[in-house]
């Protein structure tokens, strides 16, 4: 086996046992790696009747086939399983340094089950794997624990750490790599917390990895790295980070404001954009392993109520979630909120979306002072958010903290009001891109994504902006973001490409410079898949199909491929004013083009067999 190692660390925390399993080789060519292979392992081994937080629930941490190849964009890994937030299949990815270190240690991933008798962490040093006592770290924030583990073992030991929110069962918690890189979505930190697993520490003495054709790969690697580094997108991201174009997207109507009730706020676009962050608070830039883009922000706010010492700064999603979404344009507050969320271990998208929902509920009178335990939840009051609400959520403290700890959907159901103005799909709070301004195809992506509303499930956003053409596979559509025309057709390509990218665990910023031949060279020269373009696209479609089948076994059907009423309202202002998402038209066309059952929301038996999934077809379409 090349590229991949075929080795999976199988951890039983209840019994305190670790063994090494072999992943069947045919899983890789059929399901690529990363979240695709994780989905296949889950499909074959999971108990679909388990509560997500039951001790025997499965947590998977997986590399893609390209981990460790010293190419910009190839340093990500996937975490997967049944989300405690929305109780069905989800996966979340993270950049940083863990993926190459795990690959150099000789492993493609971990499967973790059970619950340790006391707080523990997993220590992996090459093939020596032990379960260690983490009692001294339990209850501490991610910053303290990350620093302590690196002081104990060494700065080049790679860490995954959860915060107190995950220990306390908050449903949208993250796992933080080396204190800066977040596996943010769907609450997988909570799975670790439920297992009494505080951290994972990885170090390898080995730095080599087997490739199918090292010489050919080295030649294309140099070319790809040069193109990525010199691209306009890379330079913009390097200079001003992921919020670099917030001013422009504000004018387009892509930025959600005041819990998705507005599409335009000019002053906030200027106040929160990446160049303002660079000018006011940036101290230096950070990067993932081997990346030449370095889009990460390192910031310092020297004074005021939101002062923070030098450390990880907010990305676009955090800036908007704790900025315009809450009707605030205080950039220092977003820096502080992001740092607090990281330390407590909470996903800023779901957390921000849940608090913004609460602000609207409070304004409407749907959420009262009695419901909040006396805390006023007012628009733009980031002082209360940062200093009272975030700590209360992380500790599940008081009425408000406990109410908001399970996310906006659960909170609305608990008070019996406000479900219509939540913003989510399949129970996962929507990211900070509004399809009414950003592009109608994005609404289809949100609805069809197996994990729920997701802006990185596929490249539809970039397709609609005119930044993605793939003539080698016949995709040369020119798309109008405001129209539904050709969006379903584009989505048939987008879902396959998104599955390829996410299963390869590749950064979508670096992917912007890769062509179909580039992708084939990577898979074939590194992992020896010997694919044609048709083979590769079929593998991507297969991964998408499999994740849909997993959700069907959890009870999801076509009716769950939807957005909330708030997201489907006509835009109220700005350039997008009057634009309304026509999801039913796009959805019906997509099902037809993909040969999916319009009631069940899964591929037909014929579609599965055509994709080489006869075994899976027999489970969901018994003859």
N, C-alpha and C positions, 0 to 999 in steps of 0.2 A: 504494500500500500504506500502511496506517495502523497505528500502534502498532509493528509490526515494520518493519524496514528492508529485509528481503530480501537483505542483504549478509553474506557469510561470508568471513572472512579465511582464505585457504588458504596454509598455510606448508609449504614443503619445506625442512627443515633440512639435508638432505644436499646439496642444490644451492644452499642459501643464497638461495632465491627466495621471494617473497611475491606473491600475486595475489589479486584480489577476485572471488569467484564470486557468482552470483545463485542464491538458493534458490527453486525453483519455488513460485509463489504458492499452488498448490493443496495443498502440504505443510502449510500453516498451518491451514487450516480442517479438514483431515482429521486432523492430528496435533497441533494446538494450539500447540506451541512447546516450548522447553526440552528435556527429555529425550525428549518425543514426536517432535519434529522431528529430534532427534539420532538416535533409533532409525531413522527413515526414511532419513536420510542414510547411516547405517551399513549398513542393509539393502541399499541400492542400490550402495554403493561399497566395502564391506569385503571383504577376502580372508579367508574363514573358515578357511583352512588355516594362516594365519600364527600363529607363537608370539606371545603378547601383548606380549612385549618385543622382537620383531623391529623393526628400524628403520622398516619401512613400516607397522607397526601404527598404527592411527588413534586419535588422542586428540581428543575433541570437547569444547569449552567453549561452552555455549549459554545464551542468555537466553530468558526467556518473553516473551509479548506485552505484559506489563504492566510490564516493567522501566522505572524512571525516572518513574513516575506520581505520586510523592509521596503514597503511601498506605502506612500501616503494613502490613507483611507482603510488600510487592511488590519487595523488594530482593535476592531470591535469584537464583542461577544454577545450572545443572546442568553436571556434568562426566560424560562417558560414553565407553564403549568396551568393549573386552574386558579384564576384570579380570585382573591378573597373579596375584592370590590364588586365585581359583577358576576362571579360564580360560574364562569365558563372559561374556555380556552383563552389564553392571552400569552403574548411574548413581549419582551422589552429588551432593547439593546443598549449597549454602553461602549463608549470609546475608552481610551486610557492605556493601561500597561498590562492588564491582567492576561489578555488573550495570548500575546506572544510568550509571556512567561510560562503559562500553562502548557502551551505547545512545546516549548523547549524542554519542559519537564517530562514530556512524552505522552500527554493526554489530550483528548479532544473535548473532554467535559466531565461533569459530575452529575450523578443522580443521587439526591438526598431524600431519605425517608426517616420516619421515626421522630422521637423527641428525647433529647438528652435529659438525664436525671437532674442535671444542674446546668447553669449557664456554661457554654462551651464555645470553643472555636476550633476550626479545622486547620491544621498545619501541614502543608504539602512542601516537602523539600525533595525534589526529584521523585523517586519512587518510594520515599519514606513518608508515610502519611499517618498522622496521629490526631487524636481528639484530645484537646487540652482544656484545662479549667479556665473559664472566663468570668468567674464570679467577681473578680475585682473590677471588671469593666462594665458589668451589668448596671444599667441605669445611667451610664455616662453618654455624652454626646459623641457624634462621629469624629469631631475634631480631636477631642481628648484621646479617644481610643486609637484612632489612626496614628497619632503622634506617639502614643505609648507603645504600640506594637512595633513601630519603626525604630524607636529607641531601644527596644528589647532585642530585635533581630537584625536590623540594618535598614538603611534608607532605600536600598534596592530590593527589599522584600515587598511584594505587591499585596495589597490588602483590599478586601471587600468587607465593609462594616455597616451595621444597621444602627439606628438611633433609638432613643427611648420611645418614640411614637410606635415603632414596630413592636417593641416589647409590650406595649400597652394595648395592642390590637387595633390601632388606627388602620383603616382599610386601604389607604392610598399611600403607603410608605415606600421609600426608595432603598436601594443598596448602593453605597458610595464606594467607588474605587479610588484609592490613594487620596481621599479627601477632596477630590475635585470632579470626578467623572461619575455621572449618575445613571444607574438603571432606574429610571424614574417612574414609568407608568405601570398601572394595574396592580400595585400593592405587593410586589414580591418580597419586599423587606418584611412584611407581616408574616409571610410563610416562614422566613428564617426565624423571626421572633417566636412564632408558635412552636418551633422546634428547639427553643432554647439555644439557638445558634447565633452568637453575637458577631462572629467574623470568620473569614477565610483568609489565610495567609499563604502565599505561594512564592517559592524561590527555586530557581533551576541553576545548576552548575553547568548544564549543557546548553550550547547555543547553536547546534546544528539541526537541520531538518532535511529529510529526504524529499527530493523533487524528481519529477519524471524527466525533465530536460533542463537542468540547471543553466547550461550555457545559453540556450534559447531564451529562457526566462530572464536572465541577467540583461540580455540585450533589450528586451521589451520593457523591463523594469526601468532602466535608465531613461528611455524615451517617455514612458508614462509619467515618471516623477517630474521630468522637465516640463511636460505639457501641463501637468496639474499645477506646479509651482508658478508658472508664467501666465496662467489663465487670468482673465479679468475677475472672475468670481473669487478665485483664491486670493488675489490681491485686495479686493474689497473686504473679504472676510478677515483677512490678516489685519488690515488697517483698523476696521471698525466693528468686527465681530458679527454675530448673527442678526443683530438689530441694525445693521448698516443701512438698510433700505426702509426703515420704519416710516420715514417721512413720505416716501413714494407710495408705499402700500396704504398709508393712511388716506392719501388722496384717492386711491382706487376704491377704498371702502373695504379693504381686506381685514382691518384691525377692529376686533369687537370692542365696543365701548359700553360701559354702564350695563353690564350683564346682557349684551347683545341687543340693546334698545336703540343704539345709534351706530352709524357707520362713518362719522366724520368729526374730528376734533383737531383743528389745524395746530393750535398751540401745543397740544400734547405730542403731536407728531415731531415737532422740533425739540421739545423738552426731553423726550425719551429716546431719541434716535441714537444709533451707535456712535456717531461722531461726537455727540454731546457727552456720552459716557467716556469716550477716549479723552476728550478735552478736560473733563472735570475730575474723573476718578481713576482712570487707568494708570497703573504703575508699571505693568509689563504684560507680556502675552504668554499664554501657555499652549501646550500642544499634546496630542496623543502620541504614542510611540511611532517613530519614523515619519511623522507627518510634517510636511513643509508648509502647510497652510497656517497652522497656529492660530485658530480662531478663538481659542479660550481667552477669557478676560480675567486678569488679576487686578483687583481694585482696592482702594483705600478711601474711606470717608473719614476725614480727620476730626470733624466736630459736629455738634448738633445732636438731636434726639436719635438720629439714625447712624451715628458714628460706628464704623467697623475698622478693625485693623486690616492690614494687607492680607488678602486671601482671595479665594475664588469669587468672581463677579457674576452678575446675572446674564443669562442668555436672553434671546428675544422672547421666548415663551414666559419666562419669569417677569421680565420687564412689563409685558402687557398684562399678564395675570394679576400682578400687584400694582399695575398702573391704570391704564384706561379701563380695564374691565371693572375696576372698583371706583371709577370716576376720579382717579388721581393722576397727576403728572409730576409727582415727586420722585425724581430719579434716585436720590439718596435712599428713600424709603424702599425702593425695589432692591437696591444693593443689600440693605439690612434684612429685608424679608427673605431674600434668597439665601443669605447666610444662615439665618435662623432656621429656615426650613431644612437646609442641608444638615445642620448640626442636630436638629431634632429628628431628622430622617423622614421628611414628607415631600411628596411629589408636588411641585409648585403649580402644575397645571390643574390637577384635581383639587388641590387645596384652595387655590385662587378662585377657581370656578365655584366651589362650594361656598366660600365666604361672599363672593359677589351675589350669588343667589340669596344668601341670608340678608344681605343689605337691601335687596329689592323686597324681600318678604317683610323685613322690618318696616320699610317705608310704606308698604301697602297695609300694614297692620295684621298681616298673616302670621307674623312672628312677633310676639309681645314681650314686654319686659319680664313677665312671668316665665315665658318659654326660655329666655336667655339668662335667667338668674340675675336680672338687674343690669346686664351689660347692654348699652346702646350700640347697635350695629349700623353705623351711619355711613353713607356714601363718602368716600375720600378720606375717612378717618383712619389713616395708616398707623397713627400712633397707637390707637386701641388695637388694631389688627396685630401689629408687631409685638407689643408689650403685654397684651392680655389674651387675645384670641388664639394666637398660634401656640403659646405655652399651654393654654387650657385644652386645646384639641389634642396636643401630644400627650397630655396626662389624662385625657378623658375626664377633665376636672369640671365640675359644676354642670348645670343643665346645658349650657351652650356648647361647651367642649365635647360633652358626650353626644350631643345631637349632631354636630358637624363632623365627628370623627369617622362616620360611615359613608360620607359623601353626600352630594346634593340630592340624589334620587331617594336614598333612604331617609334623609332628613325631611324631604317634602312628604313622603309617605307617612312618616311618624307624626307630623303635625296635621296631616290631612289636607294640606293646602300647598299650592305653588308648584305642582308637578309640571304644569304647562309652561312655566318660564325657567325650567332647568334647561341646560344646553349640553346634550350628550347623545351618544348612540350606543346601544347595547349596555348602558349603565356606566360607560366610561366618559367622564367629562371631556368636552370638545377642546382641542387645542386652539391656539390664538390666531386662527385664520377663518374669516367669515366668507363662505362660498358666495354670498350675495354680491360681494365685491371682488373677492379673489378668484372666483371662477366656479361655474355650476358643476363642473366635473368633480371638483373637490367634495361637493355634497355627496355625489355618488361614491367616491372613495371612502368618505366617513361611514356611509351606510353599509357598504359591502365589506369593509375591513373586518376580519374575524374577531379581532380583539375589541372592537368598538372604535369610536371616533379617533382617527389617527392620521397625522399629517405626513408620516414617513412610511405608510404602508405601501405606497407606490409613487411613481414620479409624475402623477397627474398634474400637480401644481406647476411643475416645470414645463410639462407639455402644453398647458394652457397659456403659459407665458411665452411660448415660442422657443424655448430653450432645449427642446429634445426632439431630435429626428433620427430615425433608425431606418435608412433606406435599405439596408441589407436584409431586413425582415419585412419590408413593404410598408413601414410606418413613416409617412411623410405628410400627415395631416396638418393643415393650418387651422388652428382652433380659435374661436372667439370666446373669451372667458364668460361673457354675459349670456351666451346662447347655449341651448342644449344640443345643438347640431353636432353630430359625430362624437359626442362625449361617451356614449355607451360603447361605440366602436373603439375609441381610444382606450377605454377602460379595459377592454379585452387584452390589449397589449400591456397596459400599465400594471394590471394585477400580476401578470407573469413576471414582468421585469422587477416589480417590487419584491416578489417572493425570491427572485434570484439574488437581488441585492441584500435583502435581509437574511437569507440563508447563507450567503457568502460572508455575512457580517461585515459589510463594506459601507463606508461613510457616503451618504448621498451628496455631500459637497464635492468630494474627490470623484465620485461616479459621474459627475457632470461632464467630465472631460473624456470619459471612456466610450469607445464605440463597441458595436457588437463583436467585430474581430478582436478588439482588445480583451473583452470578456472571455472569448473562446481561448485566446492565448493563455490567459491566466489559469483557467480551469484545466486546460490540456497540458501546458508546460509544467505547472506546479503539481496538480493532483492526478494527472494522467487519465482524465475522464474520456478523452478521445471523442468529444462531442462535435456535432455540426450545430449550426445556428438553430435548426429545427429541434434537435435533441435538447438543447439548452432551454429553449422556450417551452418545450413540453414539460421539462422538469419543473420550471417555474409554475406552470399551470397546475401541475400535480400537487405541489406544495400548497397552493391556494385551495385546491379542492379538498385536500386532506384536513386542513384546518376547519373548513366549513363542515366536513363530516363529523369532526370532533364536537363542534358546537351543536350539531343536530342531535348527537347522542346526549347532550346536556339539555335538550328540549327547545333549542332555538330553531325557528323556521323563518320563512320569508317575511312574516310580519315584523320580525325584529330588525330587519334591514331598513331602518327608518331614522329620521331625525325628529327632534322635538318640535312642538308647535311654534315656540319662540324662534327657532332657526329657520322655519319655513314661512315666517311673516315677510311681507314686502319690506325692503330696506327703507328706512324713514328719512334719510338725509344724505347729503353729499353726492358724489358722482354716481353712487350706486342706488340713489333714491328710486323707489318703485320696483326695483329688481326683486323678483320672487323666484325661489328655487322650484323648478318643476321636477321633483324627484320621481313621482310615479311614472312619468314618460321614460326617463332615463333608466329606471330600474327595470321596467318591463322589457325594454329593448335589450338591456344587458343580459337578462335571463335567457332571452331567445338566442342571442348571439353565442352565449356560453353553453347552450343546451342544458339549462338548469331548470328544475321543476319550480314553477311559479308559486306553488303553495308551500312546499317543503323548504325551498331555498337552497337545495343541494343539487349537484350534478345528477342528471338522469343516469340510469344504469348504462345506457349506451355511451354516454360521455365518459363515464369512469372507465369502462372497458377500452374505449379508444385511447384513453390516457395511460393505459397499462396498469389499471387499478382494479382488476377483476376480483381479487381477494377482498378489497375494501367494499366493492360493489355488492358482493354476496352478503355482507353484514348489514348494509342499510337498505338493500333492495333484494330481500330473500325471494328465491323463485318458488 
